[in-house]
Amino acid sequence: MPHTQYDENWPRWVQASVAVYFKEIADDNSFKSLVEGLDERTTAFQEAPERLEIRVNGPFIIEQSHNYWHFEVDVNILIFSHMGGQLPNAYSGTMIAGFMAQGASNPIPVFKYGTGLEDDQSLIGCLTLRRGSKESVKVFHFGEINREDRLRQYGVDVNLEMNICP
């Protein structure tokens, strides 16, 4: 049986799938959002009363046994909320964090996204919350980072994993 090599497309497929998934959650809830490295940081985005930035780290991939691959992905979602903004209550940033954290609890499909010959948008697997990790989803409240603008900052860190046997 031939040995399956690391696929050079895996990082792109994983990052694109995770970015699309979390961006859709933000869009469905009318939160202004951007994916770091993909979307432009416009003035309108920067001035939005509530906004979030999505960062995808990984995948970190190891071949655990012959042709059995384990992926780990970390997602960082940075949330900015102006006190008295679109959601004029003290918990608006926490509410946004809750929506994003809830979305992380569902399986996240990984598709072959792209424009190359192998990018047929077929499903290669699903990322789920990392098992055995002390904290698969963490919500942070950094507090008021700009007193003049009354800007508060929150974070959601998500640890995901997936196994595939191509």
Contacts in CASP RR format, 6 or more apart in sequence:
PFRMAT RR
TARGET T0000
AUTHOR 0000-0000-0000
METHOD contacts of the structure
MODEL  1
MPHTQYDENWPRWVQASVAVYFKEIADDNSFKSLVEGLDERTTAFQEAPE
RLEIRVNGPFIIEQSHNYWHFEVDVNILIFSHMGGQLPNAYSGTMIAGFM
AQGASNPIPVFKYGTGLEDDQSLIGCLTLRRGSKESVKVFHFGEINREDR
LRQYGVDVNLEMNICP
1 67 0 8 1.000
3 66 0 8 1.000
3 67 0 8 1.000
4 67 0 8 1.000
4 166 0 8 1.000
6 61 0 8 1.000
6 63 0 8 1.000
6 69 0 8 1.000
7 166 0 8 1.000
9 112 0 8 1.000
9 118 0 8 1.000
9 119 0 8 1.000
10 59 0 8 1.000
10 61 0 8 1.000
10 71 0 8 1.000
11 58 0 8 1.000
11 59 0 8 1.000
12 113 0 8 1.000
12 114 0 8 1.000
13 110 0 8 1.000
13 111 0 8 1.000
13 112 0 8 1.000
13 113 0 8 1.000
13 114 0 8 1.000
13 119 0 8 1.000
13 124 0 8 1.000
14 56 0 8 1.000
14 58 0 8 1.000
14 59 0 8 1.000
14 71 0 8 1.000
14 73 0 8 1.000
14 110 0 8 1.000
14 127 0 8 1.000
14 162 0 8 1.000
15 56 0 8 1.000
15 58 0 8 1.000
15 59 0 8 1.000
16 111 0 8 1.000
16 113 0 8 1.000
16 114 0 8 1.000
17 108 0 8 1.000
17 109 0 8 1.000
17 110 0 8 1.000
17 111 0 8 1.000
17 113 0 8 1.000
17 127 0 8 1.000
18 56 0 8 1.000
18 73 0 8 1.000
18 75 0 8 1.000
18 108 0 8 1.000
18 110 0 8 1.000
18 127 0 8 1.000
18 160 0 8 1.000
19 35 0 8 1.000
19 38 0 8 1.000
19 54 0 8 1.000
19 56 0 8 1.000
20 113 0 8 1.000
21 108 0 8 1.000
21 109 0 8 1.000
22 33 0 8 1.000
22 35 0 8 1.000
22 54 0 8 1.000
22 75 0 8 1.000
22 77 0 8 1.000
22 100 0 8 1.000
22 103 0 8 1.000
23 33 0 8 1.000
23 35 0 8 1.000
23 54 0 8 1.000
25 99 0 8 1.000
25 100 0 8 1.000
25 103 0 8 1.000
26 32 0 8 1.000
26 33 0 8 1.000
26 52 0 8 1.000
26 54 0 8 1.000
26 100 0 8 1.000
27 33 0 8 1.000
29 96 0 8 1.000
29 99 0 8 1.000
31 50 0 8 1.000
31 51 0 8 1.000
31 52 0 8 1.000
31 96 0 8 1.000
31 99 0 8 1.000
32 44 0 8 1.000
32 45 0 8 1.000
32 48 0 8 1.000
32 50 0 8 1.000
32 51 0 8 1.000
32 52 0 8 1.000
33 39 0 8 1.000
33 51 0 8 1.000
33 52 0 8 1.000
33 53 0 8 1.000
33 54 0 8 1.000
34 40 0 8 1.000
34 41 0 8 1.000
34 45 0 8 1.000
34 51 0 8 1.000
34 52 0 8 1.000
34 53 0 8 1.000
34 54 0 8 1.000
35 53 0 8 1.000
35 54 0 8 1.000
35 55 0 8 1.000
35 56 0 8 1.000
36 53 0 8 1.000
36 54 0 8 1.000
36 55 0 8 1.000
45 51 0 8 1.000
48 86 0 8 1.000
49 81 0 8 1.000
49 82 0 8 1.000
49 84 0 8 1.000
49 85 0 8 1.000
49 86 0 8 1.000
49 87 0 8 1.000
50 79 0 8 1.000
50 80 0 8 1.000
50 81 0 8 1.000
50 82 0 8 1.000
50 85 0 8 1.000
50 86 0 8 1.000
50 87 0 8 1.000
50 92 0 8 1.000
50 93 0 8 1.000
50 96 0 8 1.000
51 79 0 8 1.000
51 80 0 8 1.000
52 77 0 8 1.000
52 78 0 8 1.000
52 79 0 8 1.000
52 80 0 8 1.000
52 96 0 8 1.000
52 100 0 8 1.000
53 77 0 8 1.000
53 78 0 8 1.000
54 75 0 8 1.000
54 76 0 8 1.000
54 77 0 8 1.000
55 75 0 8 1.000
55 76 0 8 1.000
55 77 0 8 1.000
55 78 0 8 1.000
56 73 0 8 1.000
56 74 0 8 1.000
56 75 0 8 1.000
57 73 0 8 1.000
57 74 0 8 1.000
57 75 0 8 1.000
57 76 0 8 1.000
58 72 0 8 1.000
58 73 0 8 1.000
58 74 0 8 1.000
59 71 0 8 1.000
59 72 0 8 1.000
59 73 0 8 1.000
59 162 0 8 1.000
60 71 0 8 1.000
60 72 0 8 1.000
60 73 0 8 1.000
61 69 0 8 1.000
61 70 0 8 1.000
61 71 0 8 1.000
61 72 0 8 1.000
62 69 0 8 1.000
62 70 0 8 1.000
63 69 0 8 1.000
63 70 0 8 1.000
64 70 0 8 1.000
64 163 0 8 1.000
67 165 0 8 1.000
67 166 0 8 1.000
68 163 0 8 1.000
68 164 0 8 1.000
68 165 0 8 1.000
69 163 0 8 1.000
69 164 0 8 1.000
69 165 0 8 1.000
69 166 0 8 1.000
70 161 0 8 1.000
70 162 0 8 1.000
70 163 0 8 1.000
71 127 0 8 1.000
71 161 0 8 1.000
71 162 0 8 1.000
71 163 0 8 1.000
71 164 0 8 1.000
72 130 0 8 1.000
72 159 0 8 1.000
72 160 0 8 1.000
72 161 0 8 1.000
73 127 0 8 1.000
73 159 0 8 1.000
73 160 0 8 1.000
73 161 0 8 1.000
73 162 0 8 1.000
74 157 0 8 1.000
74 158 0 8 1.000
74 159 0 8 1.000
74 160 0 8 1.000
75 104 0 8 1.000
75 156 0 8 1.000
75 157 0 8 1.000
75 158 0 8 1.000
75 160 0 8 1.000
76 155 0 8 1.000
76 156 0 8 1.000
76 157 0 8 1.000
76 158 0 8 1.000
77 97 0 8 1.000
77 100 0 8 1.000
77 155 0 8 1.000
77 156 0 8 1.000
77 157 0 8 1.000
77 158 0 8 1.000
78 153 0 8 1.000
78 154 0 8 1.000
78 155 0 8 1.000
79 93 0 8 1.000
79 96 0 8 1.000
79 97 0 8 1.000
79 100 0 8 1.000
79 153 0 8 1.000
79 154 0 8 1.000
79 155 0 8 1.000
79 156 0 8 1.000
80 151 0 8 1.000
80 152 0 8 1.000
80 153 0 8 1.000
80 154 0 8 1.000
81 87 0 8 1.000
81 92 0 8 1.000
81 93 0 8 1.000
81 96 0 8 1.000
81 151 0 8 1.000
81 152 0 8 1.000
81 153 0 8 1.000
81 154 0 8 1.000
82 149 0 8 1.000
82 150 0 8 1.000
82 151 0 8 1.000
82 152 0 8 1.000
83 90 0 8 1.000
83 144 0 8 1.000
83 150 0 8 1.000
83 152 0 8 1.000
84 92 0 8 1.000
84 150 0 8 1.000
85 92 0 8 1.000
86 92 0 8 1.000
87 93 0 8 1.000
87 95 0 8 1.000
87 96 0 8 1.000
93 152 0 8 1.000
93 154 0 8 1.000
94 139 0 8 1.000
94 141 0 8 1.000
94 154 0 8 1.000
96 154 0 8 1.000
97 139 0 8 1.000
97 154 0 8 1.000
97 155 0 8 1.000
97 156 0 8 1.000
98 139 0 8 1.000
98 156 0 8 1.000
100 156 0 8 1.000
101 137 0 8 1.000
101 139 0 8 1.000
101 156 0 8 1.000
101 158 0 8 1.000
104 129 0 8 1.000
104 136 0 8 1.000
104 137 0 8 1.000
104 156 0 8 1.000
104 158 0 8 1.000
104 160 0 8 1.000
105 129 0 8 1.000
105 137 0 8 1.000
107 126 0 8 1.000
107 127 0 8 1.000
107 128 0 8 1.000
108 126 0 8 1.000
108 127 0 8 1.000
108 128 0 8 1.000
108 160 0 8 1.000
109 123 0 8 1.000
109 125 0 8 1.000
109 126 0 8 1.000
110 123 0 8 1.000
110 124 0 8 1.000
110 125 0 8 1.000
110 126 0 8 1.000
110 127 0 8 1.000
110 162 0 8 1.000
111 121 0 8 1.000
111 122 0 8 1.000
111 123 0 8 1.000
111 124 0 8 1.000
112 118 0 8 1.000
112 119 0 8 1.000
112 120 0 8 1.000
112 121 0 8 1.000
112 122 0 8 1.000
112 124 0 8 1.000
113 119 0 8 1.000
113 121 0 8 1.000
114 121 0 8 1.000
124 164 0 8 1.000
124 166 0 8 1.000
125 162 0 8 1.000
125 164 0 8 1.000
126 162 0 8 1.000
127 160 0 8 1.000
127 161 0 8 1.000
127 162 0 8 1.000
128 160 0 8 1.000
128 161 0 8 1.000
128 162 0 8 1.000
129 136 0 8 1.000
129 137 0 8 1.000
129 158 0 8 1.000
129 159 0 8 1.000
129 160 0 8 1.000
129 161 0 8 1.000
130 136 0 8 1.000
130 159 0 8 1.000
130 160 0 8 1.000
130 161 0 8 1.000
131 161 0 8 1.000
133 159 0 8 1.000
135 159 0 8 1.000
136 158 0 8 1.000
136 159 0 8 1.000
137 156 0 8 1.000
137 157 0 8 1.000
137 158 0 8 1.000
137 159 0 8 1.000
138 156 0 8 1.000
138 157 0 8 1.000
138 158 0 8 1.000
139 154 0 8 1.000
139 155 0 8 1.000
139 156 0 8 1.000
140 154 0 8 1.000
140 155 0 8 1.000
140 156 0 8 1.000
140 157 0 8 1.000
141 152 0 8 1.000
141 154 0 8 1.000
141 155 0 8 1.000
142 152 0 8 1.000
142 153 0 8 1.000
142 154 0 8 1.000
142 155 0 8 1.000
143 152 0 8 1.000
143 153 0 8 1.000
143 154 0 8 1.000
144 150 0 8 1.000
144 151 0 8 1.000
144 152 0 8 1.000
145 151 0 8 1.000
145 152 0 8 1.000
145 153 0 8 1.000
END
